Amino acid sequence: MRTKFLIPFLMSGLVWFSSCDSETDSNGTARMEVRMTDAPGDYEEVNVDIRSVQIHKENTDSESGWLTLDEINPGVYNLLDFANGRDTLLASANLPAGTISQIRLVLGENNSVKLKNGTVVDLKTPSGQTSGLKLQLNADLREDVTYVVLLDFDAAKSVVARGNGQYNLKPVIRTVTQAIAGAIQGRVTPAELKPGIYVISAANDTIGGFANENGDFLIKGVRAGTYTVKFYTENDEHNKTVENVTVAQDQVKSIGTIDLMAE
């Protein structure tokens, strides 16, 4: 009796921890996260006001080709908080698959540097950056794959003393793009059983979703590794398990058709 109550509860809970990407009609999108890290600088703080993050599609004109990442964490960031391998998430979005040529950071006016003696000085941004700081990217985004763009600030080189007690902000940033996760896709039959789908790692980390009305499913954000995929139905006798599903970080892994009625 305990199992019959537990499984429907878990299936309803999938809505919360799944990215709800089990539908296969992804419209040719990839997932991008933009994260920021820093090389140490000889200051107490280097504060940069980031308002927006945009990317530019290749083979489009200058302005209409810019897309704003809609899941943005705007604010003033102390770059030195993200030294020695630490990073933070600036923005993320689902983007059309294809080639991204540039990334642009739109900066606010609340940029400052705190010197070793405790003095806080405004950082002036060159007039040429009023439309945003543009960086070359040239990344190819594959459909249904998740990517991270790491913006590696060099705080020491980004703060330029003007010789009169004032400082300019001329960001020196290295961009690194890496695929960090793939996906698992397939089909269940009969589709009307509408199973909940769990993708479980060796460490028992779990993501999941549901098949659509045709029985197709696509579980995104699956990091490289080997997984167990479990299919749960309201009738326990139709549950299925597929072991040893190996996913590469830039791969959409197909596990074919799963017949839930087969013995």
N, C-alpha and C positions, 0 to 999 in steps of 0.2 A: 504493500500500500504506500509505503514511503516513496518509492520510485515513481509511482504514477502521479503523485503530487509534485515531486521535485522537478521532473523533466518539463512539464508545461510551464512551471515557474521560470526555469532557466531559459526556455525558449522565448518567453516574453521579455526576459532581461537582456536578450541579445540586442534589442533595440538600443540599449544604453551603451554597450561597449563596442558594438560594431560601427564601422564607418558607413554602414548601410550601402555598401558598394556591391551587393550581390547581384544587382541588375547588370545585364550585359550590354545595355544600351548606353554606354559611357560616352557616346558622341565623340570619340577620338580624343580623350583628354588624358593628361598626365598630372600628377600631383607634385607641386614644388613647395619646398620650405626654404626660406632665406634666414640663415643664422649668422650671428656676428661673433667674432673672436678678436683677440688683440695680442700684439707683441708688446712687452713692457716698455714704458717710457719713464724718463727721469722727472716725474711730476707726482704730486699727491693725487690729482684727479685730472682727467681729460673728459669733459662732458659734451656730448654731441646730441643735438635735438633732432630726432628723426621723425618726420611727419607722415611720409608715404614711401612705399616701395613700388616701382613700376618695372616692367620688362618690355622689350621691343622685339616684335616678330621680324624675322628676316624677310626680305622681299616685299616690304610694305613701306609707304612713304613716311616722312619724318615724324609727323605728329599722330596721325590716325593709327600708326602701328604700335603705339604705347598702350599697354594694358596695366591697370592698377591691381595689385594683389589685394583682394577684398578682405582677407583676414589679417588685419594689421594691428600691431601693438605699438602705437605711437608713444613717444615720451623722450625724456632726457636720459641718455645712457652714459654712465661713466665707463669709458673703454677699459680702464685698468681693472674693473671688476671681472673682466673676461680674459685675463691673461693666463698663461700656464695651462693651456688646454681647455679652459672653460669657454662656454659659448652661451648664447641666448637666442630664442626665436623672435625674429623681427616680424615676419609676415609669412603667409602661406596662401595657396589658392589652387584650384583645379584650372589648368590651362590647356588650350588646344595643343595637341601633339605637333611637333615640328621643331624648327631651329629658332632658338632665341639668340639674337645678336648682341643685345646690350641690357644692362640693368641700370636703373636710375634711382638714386636716393634723393628725395625731396627733403631738404633740411629746414628747420625752423630757425628762430633768432636767438634761442636760449643756449648758445654754445659758450663754454668757458673752460679755463684751465686754472687749477689750483696749484700754485708753486710750492716748493718744499718749505718755504718760510711761512706758508699759510695764506699768502695773498691770492685772492681770486681775481682773475682778469678775463674780460670778455674776449672771446675769439671772433675775429672778423672773418667773414666769408667773402672771398673774391667775387666781384660783380659778375664775372663770367659764369658763376654757379647759381645764379638766381633761379634758373629754370630747373635746377637739380644737378646732382653730381652723377655724371654718366661714366659707366665702366664697361669695358668690353667683356663679353661673356662667351658667345659662340658655343652654345650648348645644344645638343640634339636631344629633345624630349620624346621618348617613345610612349606610345599609348599604354595606359594602365600601369605604368611604372612610377614609383615615387623617388623624387630627387631632392637633394639638399644642395643649395648654393651657399657656400661659406664665404663670408666677407671678412678677410683677414686684415684688420687695420694695423698699421704701424704707427703707434702713438708718437714715438720719438720723432719720426719724420713728418708726421701730419701737422705738428705744431711748429710754426715758424716765427721766431722772434724778429720783430721789425726794428729793433735797436733803440726805440724810444719808450720802452716799457710796455709796448703793446705787442699783441701776438695775432697772427693769422692762422686760420684753419685751412690747410690745403691737404685734404685727406689723401694719404697714400694707402691704397687698398689692393690686396691680391685676391682674386676670385678663384674659387675652386668648386667645381661642380661634380657631384658624385651620385650615382644611382644607389639608393640605400635599401630599396625594397621592391619586390615584384608582386605577383598576384597568383591566385589559384582559380582556375575556371573549370567548368564542366557542365553536365546536365544530369538531372535525376528523372527517373521514370518509375511509375506514372507521376506526372506533374501534380495531379490533384492531391497527392499526399502532403505537399508543401512542407518539407522537412526543415527544421532548424539545422544550421551547418556550423560546426565548431572546427576551427583550425588550431591545433594544440601543439606547442613546442615541447622539446624535451624537458624544459624547465617548468612546464605546465602553465606558461603564459598562453592566453586564449583570446582569439578574435573570431568573429563570425558574422553570419548574416542569414539570408533566406533565399531560396530559389524563387524565380518569378513565375508567372502563370504558365509559361511554356516549359518550366523545369530547368531553365538556364540559371547558372549562378556565376558570380565573379567576386571573389574576396580579395580586396586590394590591401596594400600596406603590409604585405607579408615579407619580413626580412629574410635574408639568406639563411638557409638551414633546412633541417629535416623535420617533417611534421606528421602528426596523425590527424586525419580528417574524419570527423564523426557526423553522421546524419541521424537526427532524432525526429521521430514522428509521434503523433498522439497515440498511435498503437505501437507499443514497444516491440512487437514481433517484426516490424519492418525497419528497425534501426540498422544502420550499416556503419562499418568502420573501414577506412582505407589507411594502411600503415605505410611508413617510409616514403612520404611524398617530399622530394627534395626540390627546393626553390633557390635559384640564383637571384642576386640582388637586382638584376636588370631583366628578369625573365617573367613572362606570363605562362605559368605551368598548367597544362591541360591534363586533367585526370579522366577525361572521356565521359562516357555515360555510365551512371550508377543505377542499376536496376534494384529498386528497393523491394521488389516482390520475389527476387531470386533467392533460392536457398543458399 
